[in-house]
Amino acid sequence: MQLPQIINSLLENDMYKFSMGQCIYHQFSAYKTTWTFKCRNTDVVFTTEMVEEIKAQIRAYCSLRFTEEELNYLENVKWIKGSYVDFLRLWQPRYEDFEIGTDATCGLTIETKGSWLNTSMYEIPTLAIVNEVFFRMNYDYDRLYASFRERLEDKIQKLVDGTYCLGNFSEFGLRRRLSAEAQELAVQELVAHNKDYQDSACIGTSNVYLAKKWNVTPVGTMAHEWIMCVGQGNHKHNPAYSNWYALDWWVKEYGILNGTALTDAITTDCFLRDFQLTYATLFSGVRHDSGDPFEWGEKMIRHYESLGIDPKTKTLLFSDSLDFERADKIASYFAGRVKIAFGIGTYISNDTDVPALNIVMKTTKCNGMDVAKISDTPGKGMCKNPEYVEYLQRCISWRMENDR
């Protein structure tokens, strides 16, 4: 490796990977998935040297094991069970699950294939590695880091002086961070200044390693992969009912714990057909990740009210491309009507003088079947088979028109 090792702990992953991982271990350990990397930036090129560094960094990541101290920390998370921790005691990433090449417009291809238990865990560390390699090898990193620090100081000052009043927010930037150093500085500084803010509080981070190190809450429940694989990975399921299957298995695992439901895997309107009184009562809230946040929030409030549930007892968690200004407007708009929280990623962990990468790694197959996401924002999905996307859209349309 030319660079220092980027991922140095298996805890350096988003919390929802452990939340979903426990469900996968207990309920879907036989499932197989394929994940595919995509760079959405049209002007970005990864050099051969960068690709070789990415390979070396992923090999180093695959040599890691959980320490007993890390496992003890996980076991003290109230919804993590000892049986899953025992599995993690034996678990190790497999470099053999990775296929890394250069046959793409951006110069980098990555695909992972194998057990869902394994491949789910690779997504976030892989993206963090790709980001840090690119920014360290393509730019003057010291200058970027200096601009990052300057912008972070300005963000903190605007929370202190009340320019922005966000209420509770968490840092969600691991996958697209400038570097491990930058993300840690952001979490450390945002938490250290909590006592100085007017009406804001950084209560946690999705990065479990940093949550442990800086004694804040590790935040994260489910991602789109959960709904896609549980709902579409079984050949006998009608994919328009993906949310019902996903919510049902989640409740079997967690009961009323760890309950923030993601709404937009196959559109929020379809989600609401399944998010009826039982689930709406059991889940503490819902997460927004695409579409207009104000329209979505109004829709969720109306839905809770239609079920006889006081929206003020529920939390709307917003996590779609947020900055402090946008979050401030959302918090102000919904003040007093519902609980509000934010998961803010790239704006915190990779705000510099150059644009951040827009890279993703998505599930593209489960048990040999194509899977897809149809979110509330066109273009956020990723599927290799257009025919499957059309089929999924037809299933959703039929249900919305006929299953009332």
C-alpha positions as CSV (number, residue, x, y, z in Angstrom):
1,M,0.0,0.0,0.0
2,Q,1.1,3.5,-0.8
3,L,-1.2,5.1,1.8
4,P,-1.7,4.3,5.5
5,Q,-4.3,1.6,6.2
6,I,-7.7,3.3,5.8
7,I,-10.0,0.9,7.6
8,N,-8.5,-0.2,10.9
9,S,-11.4,-1.8,12.7
10,L,-14.4,-3.9,11.7
11,L,-16.5,-1.5,13.9
12,E,-15.7,1.1,11.2
13,N,-19.1,0.5,9.5
14,D,-22.5,2.0,9.7
15,M,-24.7,0.9,12.6
16,Y,-27.5,-0.3,10.3
17,K,-25.2,-2.9,8.9
18,F,-25.1,-4.6,12.3
19,S,-28.9,-4.1,12.8
20,M,-29.6,-5.7,9.5
21,G,-26.8,-8.2,10.0
22,Q,-28.4,-9.6,13.1
23,C,-31.7,-10.1,11.2
24,I,-29.8,-11.7,8.3
25,Y,-27.9,-14.1,10.6
26,H,-31.0,-15.2,12.4
27,Q,-33.5,-15.3,9.5
28,F,-31.8,-15.2,6.1
29,S,-28.4,-16.8,6.5
30,A,-28.8,-18.8,3.3
31,Y,-29.4,-15.8,1.1
32,K,-26.8,-14.9,-1.6
33,T,-26.4,-11.4,-3.0
34,T,-24.5,-9.5,-5.6
35,W,-23.4,-5.9,-5.1
36,T,-22.3,-3.5,-7.8
37,F,-20.3,-0.3,-7.5
38,K,-21.2,2.8,-9.6
39,C,-19.6,6.2,-9.9
40,R,-22.3,8.7,-10.8
41,N,-19.8,11.5,-11.5
42,T,-19.3,11.8,-15.3
43,D,-16.0,13.6,-15.0
44,V,-14.2,11.3,-12.5
45,V,-11.5,8.9,-13.6
46,F,-9.7,6.4,-11.3
47,T,-6.2,5.8,-12.5
48,T,-4.6,2.3,-12.6
49,E,-2.5,3.3,-9.6
50,M,-5.6,4.2,-7.7
51,V,-7.2,0.9,-8.5
52,E,-4.2,-1.0,-7.3
53,E,-4.2,1.0,-4.1
54,I,-7.9,0.3,-3.6
55,K,-7.2,-3.5,-4.0
56,A,-4.4,-3.3,-1.5
57,Q,-6.6,-1.4,1.0
58,I,-9.4,-3.9,0.6
59,R,-7.0,-6.8,1.2
60,A,-5.9,-5.1,4.4
61,Y,-9.5,-4.6,5.5
62,C,-10.1,-8.3,4.9
63,S,-7.3,-9.2,7.4
64,L,-9.1,-7.6,10.3
65,R,-11.0,-9.4,13.1
66,F,-13.2,-8.0,15.9
67,T,-11.5,-7.6,19.2
68,E,-13.1,-8.7,22.4
69,E,-13.4,-5.1,23.5
70,E,-15.3,-4.3,20.3
71,L,-17.6,-7.3,20.7
72,N,-18.4,-6.3,24.3
73,Y,-19.3,-2.9,23.1
74,L,-21.7,-4.3,20.5
75,E,-23.3,-6.7,23.1
76,N,-24.1,-3.7,25.3
77,V,-26.3,-2.2,22.5
78,K,-29.7,-3.0,23.8
79,W,-31.0,-4.7,20.7
80,I,-27.9,-6.7,19.8
81,K,-28.1,-10.3,20.9
82,G,-25.3,-12.5,22.2
83,S,-25.8,-15.1,19.5
84,Y,-25.0,-12.6,16.8
85,V,-22.0,-11.3,18.7
86,D,-20.8,-14.9,18.9
87,F,-21.1,-15.1,15.1
88,L,-19.1,-11.9,14.7
89,R,-16.4,-13.4,17.0
90,L,-15.8,-15.9,14.2
91,W,-16.5,-13.6,11.2
92,Q,-13.9,-12.2,8.8
93,P,-14.2,-10.4,5.4
94,R,-13.2,-12.5,2.4
95,Y,-11.1,-10.9,-0.3
96,E,-12.2,-13.8,-2.6
97,D,-15.8,-12.2,-2.6
98,F,-14.5,-9.1,-4.4
99,E,-14.0,-8.7,-8.2
100,I,-12.2,-5.4,-8.9
101,G,-11.3,-4.2,-12.4
102,T,-10.9,-1.2,-14.7
103,D,-13.5,-1.9,-17.4
104,A,-15.7,1.2,-16.8
105,T,-15.9,4.7,-18.0
106,C,-14.7,5.9,-14.6
107,G,-11.8,3.4,-14.7
108,L,-13.1,1.3,-11.7
109,T,-15.4,-1.6,-11.4
110,I,-16.2,-3.4,-8.1
111,E,-18.6,-6.3,-7.6
112,T,-19.0,-8.5,-4.5
113,K,-20.7,-11.9,-4.6
114,G,-21.5,-14.3,-1.9
115,S,-23.4,-14.8,1.3
116,W,-25.6,-11.8,2.2
117,L,-24.1,-12.0,5.7
118,N,-20.7,-11.2,4.1
119,T,-21.5,-8.9,1.2
120,S,-23.8,-6.6,3.2
121,M,-20.9,-5.8,5.5
122,Y,-18.5,-4.8,2.6
123,E,-20.5,-1.9,1.1
124,I,-19.6,0.9,3.5
125,P,-15.9,0.1,4.1
126,T,-15.4,-0.3,0.4
127,L,-16.9,3.1,-0.4
128,A,-14.9,4.7,2.4
129,I,-11.7,3.2,0.9
130,V,-12.5,4.4,-2.7
131,N,-13.2,7.9,-1.5
132,E,-10.1,8.3,0.6
133,V,-7.8,6.8,-2.1
134,F,-9.3,9.1,-4.7
135,F,-8.9,12.3,-2.7
136,R,-5.5,11.5,-1.4
137,M,-4.1,10.4,-4.7
138,N,-5.8,12.9,-7.0
139,Y,-5.4,16.2,-5.0
140,D,-3.2,18.0,-2.6
141,Y,-4.8,16.3,0.5
142,D,-3.3,18.7,3.0
143,R,-5.0,21.7,1.2
144,L,-8.3,19.8,1.0
145,Y,-8.1,18.9,4.7
146,A,-7.4,22.6,5.6
147,S,-10.5,23.7,3.6
148,F,-12.5,21.0,5.4
149,R,-11.4,22.2,8.8
150,E,-12.2,25.8,7.9
151,R,-15.7,24.9,6.7
152,L,-16.3,22.7,9.8
153,E,-15.4,25.6,12.1
154,D,-17.9,27.8,10.2
155,K,-20.6,25.1,10.5
156,I,-20.1,24.9,14.3
157,Q,-20.1,28.6,14.7
158,K,-23.5,28.8,13.0
159,L,-24.9,26.3,15.4
160,V,-23.5,28.2,18.3
161,D,-24.8,31.6,17.2
162,G,-28.2,30.2,16.3
163,T,-28.0,30.8,12.6
164,Y,-29.2,27.1,12.3
165,C,-31.4,25.4,14.8
166,L,-31.6,21.7,13.9
167,G,-32.8,20.0,17.1
168,N,-31.3,16.5,17.2
169,F,-29.0,15.4,14.4
170,S,-26.5,12.6,13.8
171,E,-23.4,12.4,11.5
172,F,-24.0,9.9,8.7
173,G,-20.9,10.5,6.5
174,L,-18.8,7.4,6.6
175,R,-19.4,6.1,3.0
176,R,-18.5,9.4,1.4
177,R,-16.1,11.0,3.8
178,L,-12.9,12.8,2.8
179,S,-10.9,10.6,5.1
180,A,-11.0,8.8,8.4
181,E,-9.1,11.7,9.9
182,A,-11.7,14.2,8.6
183,Q,-14.8,12.2,9.8
184,E,-13.3,11.8,13.3
185,L,-12.5,15.5,13.6
186,A,-16.1,16.3,12.6
187,V,-17.6,14.0,15.1
188,Q,-15.2,15.0,17.9
189,E,-15.8,18.8,17.3
190,L,-19.6,18.6,16.8
191,V,-20.1,16.6,20.0
192,A,-17.6,18.7,22.0
193,H,-19.6,21.9,21.3
194,N,-23.0,20.5,22.1
195,K,-23.1,22.6,25.3
196,D,-22.6,25.7,23.2
197,Y,-25.4,25.3,20.6
198,Q,-28.6,27.3,20.7
199,D,-31.2,24.7,19.7
200,S,-29.1,21.8,18.2
201,A,-27.5,18.7,19.5
202,C,-25.2,16.2,17.7
203,I,-26.4,13.1,19.4
204,G,-24.7,10.3,17.5
205,T,-23.0,9.0,14.4
206,S,-23.6,6.1,12.1
207,N,-19.9,5.1,12.4
208,V,-19.9,2.5,15.2
209,Y,-16.2,2.9,15.7
210,L,-16.4,6.6,16.3
211,A,-19.6,6.2,18.4
212,K,-17.6,3.9,20.7
213,K,-14.5,6.2,20.8
214,W,-16.4,9.4,21.5
215,N,-19.2,8.0,23.6
216,V,-22.1,8.9,21.5
217,T,-25.0,6.9,20.2
218,P,-24.5,4.6,17.2
219,V,-27.4,5.4,14.9
220,G,-29.0,3.2,12.2
221,T,-31.8,0.7,11.6
222,M,-32.4,-0.5,8.1
223,A,-31.4,0.3,4.5
224,H,-32.9,-0.3,1.1
225,E,-31.1,-3.6,0.8
226,W,-33.3,-5.0,3.7
227,I,-36.5,-4.3,1.9
228,M,-35.2,-5.3,-1.5
229,C,-33.7,-8.6,-0.5
230,V,-36.4,-9.7,2.0
231,G,-39.2,-8.7,-0.3
232,Q,-37.7,-9.6,-3.7
233,G,-35.2,-12.3,-3.0
234,N,-37.8,-14.9,-2.4
235,H,-39.1,-16.1,-5.8
236,K,-42.6,-16.7,-4.4
237,H,-43.1,-13.1,-3.2
238,N,-45.0,-10.4,-5.1
239,P,-42.4,-7.6,-5.0
240,A,-45.1,-5.0,-4.5
241,Y,-45.5,-6.4,-1.0
242,S,-41.8,-6.0,-0.2
243,N,-42.4,-3.6,2.6
244,W,-44.8,-5.9,4.4
245,Y,-42.3,-8.8,4.4
246,A,-39.5,-6.5,5.5
247,L,-41.5,-4.9,8.3
248,D,-42.9,-8.3,9.5
249,W,-39.4,-9.9,9.8
250,W,-38.0,-6.8,11.5
251,V,-40.7,-6.9,14.2
252,K,-40.1,-10.6,14.7
253,E,-36.4,-9.8,15.4
254,Y,-36.7,-6.6,17.4
255,G,-40.3,-6.1,18.6
256,I,-40.6,-2.5,19.5
257,L,-36.8,-1.9,19.6
258,N,-34.7,-0.3,16.9
259,G,-37.8,0.8,15.0
260,T,-37.3,3.4,12.3
261,A,-38.8,2.2,9.0
262,L,-37.4,3.3,5.6
263,T,-40.3,4.3,3.4
264,D,-39.0,4.7,-0.2
265,A,-37.6,1.4,-1.4
266,I,-40.6,0.9,-3.7
267,T,-42.2,4.4,-3.3
268,T,-43.7,5.8,-0.1
269,D,-47.2,5.5,-1.4
270,C,-46.8,1.8,-1.7
271,F,-45.1,1.6,1.7
272,L,-48.1,3.3,3.4
273,R,-50.4,0.5,2.2
274,D,-48.5,-1.8,4.5
275,F,-47.6,0.7,7.2
276,Q,-51.0,0.4,8.9
277,L,-52.0,0.5,12.6
278,T,-49.9,-2.4,13.9
279,Y,-46.6,-1.3,12.3
280,A,-47.2,2.4,12.6
281,T,-47.7,1.8,16.4
282,L,-44.7,-0.5,16.9
283,F,-42.2,1.6,14.9
284,S,-41.0,4.7,16.6
285,G,-40.7,6.6,13.4
286,V,-39.9,6.6,9.7
287,R,-36.9,7.8,7.6
288,H,-37.0,10.0,4.5
289,D,-34.4,9.3,1.8
290,S,-35.9,10.7,-1.5
291,G,-38.5,13.0,-2.8
292,D,-39.6,16.4,-1.5
293,P,-39.1,16.3,2.3
294,F,-41.9,18.7,3.0
295,E,-44.5,16.8,1.0
296,W,-43.3,13.6,2.5
297,G,-43.5,14.9,6.0
298,E,-47.0,16.2,5.4
299,K,-48.0,12.8,4.0
300,M,-46.6,11.0,7.0
301,I,-48.4,13.3,9.5
302,R,-51.7,12.8,7.6
303,H,-51.1,9.0,7.6
304,Y,-50.5,8.9,11.4
305,E,-53.6,11.0,12.0
306,S,-55.7,8.8,9.8
307,L,-54.8,5.9,12.0
308,G,-55.6,7.7,15.2
309,I,-51.9,8.1,16.2
310,D,-50.7,11.4,17.5
311,P,-47.8,12.5,15.2
312,K,-46.1,14.2,18.1
313,T,-45.3,10.7,19.5
314,K,-43.5,9.7,16.3
315,T,-40.1,10.8,14.8
316,L,-39.5,11.8,11.2
317,L,-35.8,11.2,10.4
318,F,-34.6,13.1,7.4
319,S,-31.4,11.8,5.7
320,D,-31.5,12.8,2.0
321,S,-28.7,15.1,0.8
322,L,-29.0,17.4,3.7
323,D,-27.0,20.5,4.8
324,F,-27.6,22.6,7.9
325,E,-29.6,25.2,6.0
326,R,-32.0,22.7,4.5
327,A,-32.3,20.9,7.9
328,D,-33.0,24.1,9.6
329,K,-35.9,24.9,7.2
330,I,-37.3,21.4,7.7
331,A,-37.1,21.6,11.5
332,S,-38.8,25.0,11.5
333,Y,-41.5,23.9,9.2
334,F,-42.5,20.9,11.2
335,A,-41.9,22.4,14.7
336,G,-44.5,21.4,17.3
337,R,-46.3,19.0,14.9
338,V,-44.0,15.9,15.0
339,K,-40.6,14.9,16.4
340,I,-37.8,15.7,14.0
341,A,-34.3,14.2,13.6
342,F,-31.6,14.4,10.9
343,G,-28.9,12.2,9.6
344,I,-26.4,14.4,7.8
345,G,-23.6,12.8,5.7
346,T,-21.5,14.3,3.0
347,Y,-22.0,17.9,4.1
348,I,-20.4,17.1,7.4
349,S,-17.7,14.5,6.4
350,N,-16.6,15.8,2.9
351,D,-17.2,19.5,2.5
352,T,-14.1,20.9,0.9
353,D,-13.0,23.1,-2.0
354,V,-13.7,20.3,-4.5
355,P,-16.9,18.4,-5.2
356,A,-17.5,15.2,-3.3
357,L,-17.8,11.9,-5.2
358,N,-21.2,10.6,-5.9
359,I,-20.5,6.9,-5.6
360,V,-22.7,4.0,-4.5
361,M,-22.6,0.3,-4.1
362,K,-26.0,-1.4,-4.4
363,T,-27.6,-4.8,-4.3
364,T,-28.3,-5.9,-7.8
365,K,-29.1,-9.6,-7.3
366,C,-30.5,-11.7,-4.5
367,N,-30.6,-15.5,-4.8
368,G,-30.0,-15.2,-8.5
369,M,-32.9,-12.8,-8.9
370,D,-32.7,-9.2,-10.1
371,V,-33.7,-6.7,-7.4
372,A,-34.4,-3.1,-7.7
373,K,-35.3,0.1,-5.8
374,I,-37.9,2.5,-7.1
375,S,-37.6,5.5,-4.9
376,D,-39.5,8.8,-4.7
377,T,-36.7,10.5,-6.8
378,P,-36.2,9.2,-10.3
379,G,-32.6,8.0,-11.0
380,K,-31.7,6.9,-7.5
381,G,-32.3,3.2,-8.3
382,M,-29.8,0.8,-9.7
383,C,-30.6,-2.4,-11.5
384,K,-28.8,-4.2,-14.4
385,N,-32.1,-5.5,-15.9
386,P,-34.5,-2.9,-17.3
387,E,-37.1,-5.6,-17.8
388,Y,-37.2,-6.4,-14.1
389,V,-37.6,-2.7,-13.2
390,E,-40.6,-2.6,-15.6
391,Y,-42.0,-5.7,-14.0
392,L,-41.6,-4.3,-10.5
393,Q,-43.3,-1.0,-11.6
394,R,-46.2,-2.9,-13.1
395,C,-46.6,-4.9,-9.9
396,I,-46.6,-1.7,-7.8
397,S,-49.1,0.0,-10.2
398,W,-51.4,-3.0,-10.2
399,R,-51.4,-3.0,-6.4
400,M,-52.0,0.7,-6.1
401,E,-54.9,0.5,-8.4
402,N,-56.6,-2.7,-7.2
403,D,-55.5,-3.7,-3.7
404,R,-57.4,-1.2,-1.5
